[in-house]
Amino acid sequence: MKRVVATGTFDILHPGHIYYLEESRKLGDELHVIVARDENVRHKPKPVIPEQQRLRMVQSLKPVDYARFGSTKDIFEPIREIQPDIITLGFNQFFNEEKLKYDLEENGISAEVVRIEGYSGEGFCSSRNIMKQILIRRCKELQDDSTD
């Protein structure tokens, strides 16, 4: 049984997330997804969607066999528990692959690290861009509505 772990914040689900998870799932027999805890997100703005809701959304996705929260104390804790053969990274995730491989080895984890290419299909592929478009489109409508 080949286990794959994918990680992410999954703030506003979009086609890029689905692509990342589908491609990750193709690499093994089970896909385990670790959803970032709100307090662990430091490399970008805090998520808009509450963590319980983000976890529930990821759990409901077809390619996902298991989803859980990451640890607030030790990012390697759930990885040690899952014992994956492969850990996938999204094309824009901030991890330095060489440092991650070294840190995994230091923590006694012998998983291959695979970076999944970016999604090239149509549609919004960035939570940040989705939020930007909501502000542009809806705030203008709200301003227009207030002049009635």
Backbone as JSON, one array per atom type, in Angstrom:
{
  "sequence": "MKRVVATGTFDILHPGHIYYLEESRKLGDELHVIVARDENVRHKPKPVIPEQQRLRMVQSLKPVDYARFGSTKDIFEPIREIQPDIITLGFNQFFNEEKLKYDLEENGISAEVVRIEGYSGEGFCSSRNIMKQILIRRCKELQDDSTD",
  "N": [[0.86, -1.18, 0.0], [0.75, 2.06, -1.02], [1.21, 5.14, 0.42], [0.26, 8.52, 0.15], [0.91, 11.87, 1.02], [-0.57, 15.01, 1.05], [-0.44, 18.5, 1.54], [-1.85, 21.59, 2.78], [-3.47, 24.84, 2.92], [-5.99, 25.36, 1.86], [-7.96, 27.39, 1.61], [-10.05, 28.85, 0.07], [-11.66, 26.74, -1.86], [-10.68, 25.73, -5.11], [-10.22, 25.11, -8.7], [-7.43, 24.64, -8.96], [-6.68, 23.53, -6.49], [-8.14, 21.13, -6.6], [-6.95, 19.89, -8.8], [-4.3, 19.59, -7.81], [-4.78, 17.75, -5.71], [-5.9, 15.6, -7.11], [-3.76, 14.88, -8.81], [-1.87, 14.22, -6.88], [-3.12, 12.01, -5.7], [-2.96, 10.14, -7.74], [-0.44, 9.14, -7.48], [-0.33, 7.15, -5.6], [-1.89, 4.65, -3.44], [-3.47, 5.5, -1.35], [-4.65, 8.66, -0.34], [-3.73, 11.0, 1.91], [-4.57, 13.97, 3.47], [-3.27, 16.84, 4.89], [-4.51, 19.47, 6.57], [-3.83, 22.82, 7.08], [-3.66, 24.34, 10.25], [-5.35, 27.24, 11.51], [-3.73, 28.86, 13.18], [-1.2, 28.13, 12.41], [-0.69, 29.2, 9.94], [1.43, 31.3, 8.59], [2.88, 32.32, 6.53], [1.42, 33.69, 4.73], [-1.57, 35.73, 4.35], [-3.97, 35.2, 7.0], [-6.34, 32.49, 6.84], [-9.61, 32.93, 5.37], [-11.8, 31.29, 5.52], [-13.06, 29.36, 8.19], [-11.1, 26.94, 10.05], [-12.32, 24.43, 10.72], [-14.34, 24.24, 8.82], [-12.83, 24.29, 6.46], [-11.45, 21.86, 6.71], [-13.63, 20.06, 6.64], [-14.58, 20.49, 4.04], [-12.39, 19.58, 2.49], [-12.34, 16.9, 3.3], [-14.58, 15.96, 1.99], [-13.94, 15.71, -0.67], [-13.52, 13.86, -3.66], [-10.92, 12.68, -4.44], [-9.68, 12.36, -1.98], [-8.76, 10.28, 0.63], [-8.33, 10.34, 3.39], [-8.46, 13.0, 5.71], [-7.03, 15.44, 7.82], [-6.2, 17.67, 10.54], [-3.18, 19.59, 10.72], [-0.47, 19.52, 13.1], [-0.24, 21.74, 15.87], [2.05, 22.01, 17.24], [4.2, 20.45, 16.22], [5.17, 20.03, 13.04], [5.84, 17.67, 11.83], [4.61, 15.64, 13.2], [1.95, 14.54, 12.37], [2.81, 13.42, 9.98], [4.66, 11.5, 10.74], [2.86, 9.77, 11.99], [1.22, 8.95, 9.87], [3.03, 7.81, 8.1], [3.98, 8.15, 5.29], [4.76, 7.22, 1.87], [5.21, 9.02, -0.08], [5.39, 12.55, -0.23], [3.6, 15.23, -1.34], [3.97, 18.42, -2.86], [2.41, 21.49, -3.6], [2.63, 23.52, -6.58], [3.11, 26.16, -5.88], [3.67, 26.16, -3.2], [5.4, 27.13, -0.27], [7.59, 25.64, 0.62], [11.03, 24.77, 0.75], [12.4, 22.39, -1.15], [14.78, 20.84, -0.82], [15.56, 21.47, 1.81], [13.31, 20.53, 3.15], [13.48, 17.77, 2.58], [15.84, 17.18, 3.99], [15.01, 17.86, 6.61], [12.96, 15.98, 6.95], [14.42, 13.59, 6.9], [16.0, 14.02, 9.19], [14.02, 13.75, 11.06], [13.45, 11.11, 10.97], [11.89, 10.22, 8.86], [11.27, 8.65, 5.89], [10.32, 9.57, 3.24], [9.55, 10.16, -0.17], [9.79, 13.3, -1.85], [7.65, 15.1, -3.86], [7.02, 17.55, -6.21], [4.09, 18.94, -7.39], [3.04, 19.99, -10.56], [1.78, 23.22, -11.66], [-1.69, 24.0, -12.12], [-3.14, 24.26, -15.29], [-5.53, 24.78, -16.45], [-8.76, 26.29, -17.19], [-10.41, 28.86, -15.26], [-10.54, 30.19, -11.89], [-7.59, 29.97, -10.05], [-6.47, 30.58, -7.65], [-6.81, 31.41, -4.34], [-6.43, 33.97, -3.39], [-6.77, 35.52, -5.74], [-9.44, 34.96, -6.27], [-10.68, 36.15, -4.05], [-9.95, 38.8, -4.54], [-11.35, 39.32, -6.93], [-13.96, 39.06, -5.97], [-14.09, 41.26, -4.27], [-13.71, 43.35, -6.14], [-15.89, 42.96, -7.93], [-18.24, 42.65, -6.3], [-18.12, 44.71, -4.38], [-18.31, 46.95, -5.98], [-20.91, 46.56, -6.96], [-22.29, 46.82, -4.53], [-21.75, 49.48, -3.94], [-23.04, 50.68, -6.12], [-25.67, 49.89, -5.55], [-26.16, 51.34, -3.25], [-26.65, 53.89, -4.08], [-29.2, 54.04, -4.91]],
  "CA": [[0.0, 0.0, 0.0], [1.55, 3.28, -1.13], [0.51, 6.29, 0.99], [0.68, 9.85, -0.29], [0.45, 12.97, 1.86], [-0.62, 16.35, 0.47], [-0.71, 19.47, 2.6], [-2.24, 22.9, 2.3], [-4.41, 25.64, 3.69], [-7.28, 25.1, 1.23], [-8.84, 28.44, 2.12], [-11.22, 28.87, -0.79], [-11.39, 25.66, -2.81], [-10.74, 26.13, -6.52], [-9.72, 24.04, -9.57], [-6.02, 24.34, -8.69], [-6.66, 22.59, -5.36], [-8.63, 19.83, -7.06], [-5.89, 19.34, -9.64], [-3.21, 19.18, -6.9], [-5.18, 16.54, -4.99], [-6.05, 14.5, -8.08], [-2.42, 14.45, -9.23], [-1.26, 13.57, -5.71], [-3.78, 10.71, -5.52], [-2.48, 9.24, -8.79], [0.89, 8.64, -7.12], [-0.38, 6.08, -4.61], [-3.14, 3.93, -3.18], [-4.23, 6.29, -0.37], [-4.26, 10.07, -0.22], [-3.95, 11.64, 3.2], [-4.39, 15.41, 3.33], [-3.08, 17.57, 6.14], [-5.03, 20.83, 6.43], [-3.14, 23.72, 8.0], [-4.42, 25.0, 11.32], [-5.33, 28.69, 11.37], [-2.6, 29.46, 13.89], [0.06, 27.76, 11.76], [-0.54, 29.92, 8.67], [2.24, 32.5, 8.86], [3.57, 32.73, 5.31], [0.47, 34.44, 3.92], [-2.66, 36.18, 5.23], [-4.75, 34.15, 7.66], [-7.47, 32.04, 6.03], [-10.92, 33.54, 5.54], [-12.7, 30.19, 5.89], [-12.63, 28.74, 9.45], [-10.4, 25.67, 9.85], [-13.23, 23.27, 10.74], [-15.03, 24.22, 7.54], [-11.85, 23.9, 5.45], [-11.24, 20.42, 6.86], [-14.84, 19.36, 6.17], [-14.61, 20.58, 2.58], [-11.36, 18.69, 1.95], [-12.77, 15.53, 3.56], [-15.65, 15.58, 1.08], [-13.46, 15.63, -2.04], [-13.39, 12.5, -4.18], [-9.58, 12.06, -4.42], [-9.16, 12.32, -0.61], [-9.15, 9.14, 1.46], [-8.29, 10.77, 4.79], [-8.01, 14.38, 5.91], [-6.87, 15.77, 9.24], [-5.47, 18.9, 10.8], [-1.78, 19.53, 11.09], [-0.2, 19.74, 14.52], [0.14, 23.11, 16.21], [3.35, 21.97, 17.93], [5.25, 19.76, 15.46], [4.62, 19.77, 11.71], [6.15, 16.3, 11.42], [3.83, 14.68, 14.0], [1.01, 13.74, 11.58], [3.54, 12.68, 8.95], [5.18, 10.29, 11.42], [1.73, 8.89, 12.25], [0.73, 8.41, 8.6], [4.15, 7.08, 7.48], [3.77, 8.13, 3.83], [5.84, 6.91, 0.94], [5.4, 10.23, -0.89], [4.79, 13.81, 0.21], [3.51, 16.11, -2.49], [3.91, 19.87, -2.64], [1.81, 22.24, -4.7], [3.63, 24.26, -7.34], [3.41, 27.44, -5.25], [3.87, 26.06, -1.76], [6.62, 27.83, 0.11], [8.64, 24.74, 1.1], [12.27, 24.51, 0.03], [12.39, 20.93, -1.24], [16.0, 20.25, -0.24], [15.49, 21.61, 3.27], [12.27, 19.62, 3.61], [14.04, 16.41, 2.54], [16.78, 17.09, 5.1], [14.22, 17.86, 7.85], [12.28, 14.69, 7.03], [15.44, 12.62, 7.28], [16.34, 14.3, 10.59], [12.89, 13.3, 11.88], [13.27, 9.68, 10.77], [10.84, 9.98, 7.87], [11.91, 8.37, 4.61], [9.33, 9.74, 2.17], [9.96, 10.9, -1.37], [9.1, 14.59, -1.98], [7.3, 15.35, -5.26], [6.31, 18.81, -6.43], [3.07, 18.83, -8.44], [3.02, 21.16, -11.43], [0.62, 24.08, -11.54], [-2.87, 23.76, -12.93], [-3.13, 25.16, -16.44], [-6.87, 24.85, -17.01], [-9.51, 27.53, -17.03], [-11.01, 29.13, -13.96], [-9.7, 30.79, -10.87], [-6.69, 28.99, -9.44], [-5.81, 31.23, -6.53], [-7.76, 31.95, -3.36], [-6.2, 35.42, -3.35], [-7.41, 36.11, -6.91], [-10.89, 34.85, -6.09], [-11.08, 37.21, -3.11], [-9.78, 40.08, -5.23], [-12.48, 39.47, -7.85], [-15.16, 39.29, -5.16], [-14.07, 42.67, -3.85], [-13.9, 44.21, -7.31], [-17.22, 42.82, -8.5], [-19.32, 42.82, -5.34], [-18.05, 46.04, -3.75], [-18.86, 47.89, -6.97], [-22.36, 46.38, -6.93], [-22.78, 47.4, -3.28], [-21.69, 50.94, -4.1], [-24.09, 51.04, -7.05], [-26.93, 49.69, -4.85], [-26.33, 52.36, -2.21], [-27.04, 55.16, -4.69], [-30.63, 53.96, -5.29]],
  "C": [[0.9, 1.24, 0.0], [0.72, 4.46, -0.65], [1.14, 7.59, 0.5], [0.1, 10.87, 0.67], [0.53, 14.25, 1.04], [-0.97, 17.3, 1.61], [-1.16, 20.79, 1.98], [-3.19, 23.59, 3.25], [-5.83, 25.41, 3.18], [-8.33, 26.1, 1.68], [-10.13, 28.54, 1.32], [-10.94, 27.84, -1.88], [-11.6, 26.14, -4.25], [-10.13, 25.01, -7.37], [-8.25, 23.69, -9.35], [-5.86, 23.37, -7.53], [-7.06, 21.19, -5.82], [-7.56, 19.14, -7.91], [-4.74, 18.8, -8.78], [-3.55, 17.87, -6.2], [-5.36, 15.36, -5.93], [-4.68, 13.97, -8.52], [-1.69, 13.75, -8.09], [-1.82, 12.16, -5.54], [-3.29, 9.69, -6.53], [-1.15, 8.58, -8.43], [0.86, 7.48, -6.13], [-1.75, 5.45, -4.49], [-4.05, 4.67, -2.21], [-3.71, 7.71, -0.39], [-4.71, 10.6, 1.13], [-3.67, 13.13, 3.01], [-4.3, 16.03, 4.72], [-3.47, 19.02, 5.88], [-4.38, 21.7, 7.5], [-4.11, 24.3, 9.03], [-4.31, 26.51, 11.13], [-4.08, 29.3, 11.99], [-1.25, 29.14, 13.26], [0.31, 28.52, 10.46], [0.16, 31.24, 8.96], [2.86, 33.09, 7.6], [2.68, 33.52, 4.35], [-0.64, 34.91, 4.85], [-3.43, 34.99, 5.81], [-5.94, 33.75, 6.78], [-8.76, 32.79, 6.37], [-11.9, 32.48, 6.06], [-12.2, 29.55, 7.18], [-12.06, 27.33, 9.22], [-11.31, 24.45, 9.86], [-13.96, 23.13, 9.4], [-14.08, 23.81, 6.42], [-11.59, 22.4, 5.5], [-12.43, 19.64, 6.31], [-14.92, 19.37, 4.65], [-13.6, 19.61, 1.95], [-11.76, 17.23, 2.14], [-13.81, 15.05, 2.54], [-15.19, 15.39, -0.37], [-13.14, 14.2, -2.46], [-11.97, 11.92, -4.11], [-9.04, 11.79, -3.0], [-9.69, 11.1, 0.14], [-9.26, 9.54, 2.92], [-7.83, 12.22, 4.84], [-8.0, 14.66, 7.41], [-6.16, 17.11, 9.35], [-4.0, 18.6, 11.03], [-1.65, 19.77, 12.58], [0.19, 21.2, 14.75], [1.53, 23.16, 16.85], [4.49, 21.43, 17.07], [4.71, 19.37, 14.1], [4.86, 18.33, 11.25], [5.32, 15.25, 12.16], [2.84, 13.89, 13.15], [1.7, 12.93, 10.48], [4.13, 11.4, 9.54], [4.05, 9.28, 11.64], [1.25, 8.21, 10.96], [1.76, 7.5, 7.94], [3.99, 6.98, 5.95], [5.01, 7.68, 3.07], [6.22, 8.15, 0.14], [4.73, 11.4, -0.2], [4.78, 14.72, -1.0], [3.42, 17.57, -2.03], [3.23, 20.49, -3.84], [2.87, 23.11, -5.35], [4.01, 25.57, -6.66], [3.54, 27.36, -3.73], [5.28, 26.5, -1.41], [7.77, 26.93, 0.54], [9.85, 24.71, 0.16], [12.43, 23.0, 0.04], [13.62, 20.28, -0.59], [15.99, 20.33, 1.28], [14.43, 20.66, 3.84], [12.79, 18.18, 3.63], [15.0, 16.19, 3.71], [16.02, 16.99, 6.43], [13.47, 16.54, 8.03], [13.25, 13.62, 7.51], [15.83, 12.78, 8.75], [15.25, 13.81, 11.55], [12.56, 11.83, 11.65], [12.17, 9.32, 9.78], [11.5, 9.8, 6.51], [10.88, 8.4, 3.48], [9.95, 10.52, 1.02], [9.16, 12.21, -1.41], [8.9, 14.85, -3.47], [6.55, 16.67, -5.35], [5.37, 18.63, -7.62], [3.07, 20.13, -9.25], [1.74, 21.96, -11.23], [-0.49, 23.7, -12.5], [-2.9, 24.76, -14.08], [-4.5, 25.29, -17.09], [-7.52, 26.2, -16.77], [-10.03, 27.66, -15.6], [-10.02, 29.75, -13.0], [-8.87, 29.72, -10.18], [-5.92, 29.59, -8.28], [-6.88, 31.79, -5.6], [-7.65, 33.47, -3.31], [-6.88, 36.1, -4.54], [-8.93, 36.04, -6.83], [-11.38, 35.96, -5.18], [-10.99, 38.59, -3.76], [-10.96, 40.34, -6.17], [-13.79, 39.7, -7.1], [-15.21, 40.75, -4.75], [-14.34, 43.61, -5.02], [-15.35, 44.16, -7.78], [-18.34, 43.15, -7.51], [-19.28, 44.19, -4.66], [-18.58, 47.1, -4.7], [-20.37, 47.79, -6.98], [-22.96, 47.0, -5.67], [-22.79, 48.92, -3.35], [-22.81, 51.41, -5.02], [-25.46, 50.92, -6.39], [-27.2, 50.81, -3.85], [-26.75, 53.72, -2.78], [-28.51, 55.17, -5.11], [-31.5, 54.72, -4.33]]
}
